[in-house]
Amino acid sequence: MTSRSRTICRSYAIRAYKDVTIKQVLQMSSGIQFNEDYADESSDLNRLAYEMAANNQSISEYVTTLPRSSEPGTFVYKSIDTHILVMLIEEATSLPSMGEGIGHAGPERA
């Protein structure tokens, strides 16, 4: 649980998560800057939605651009931490990406 995210999730260049432990990601205390204000057009959440729709950017690509807003260790709800957990699980288990595996009803499940 205290393993550093960067040592497990090596496929992604996530600078802001460099010294964050898996436990801190699980506790949503990563310190990552991610504004989830739906009413704010410039929030990270809305920018992510735009990048996905307009530029076909994945969440995994977008998360590499996020800065750290504080030192890890203090709980602040950020749903992006749950995506980091999915990335860690995918890499650790060799499961396919979100679009092809977890949570995706492909033709074989339709």
Secondary structure as UniProt FT lines:
FT   HELIX           5..8
FT   TURN            10..11
FT   HELIX           15..17
FT   TURN            18..19
FT   HELIX           22..26
FT   TURN            27..28
FT   TURN            38..39
FT   TURN            41..42
FT   HELIX           44..55
FT   HELIX           59..63
FT   TURN            64..65
FT   TURN            72..73
FT   HELIX           80..93
FT   TURN            98..100
FT   TURN            102..103
FT   TURN            107..109
//
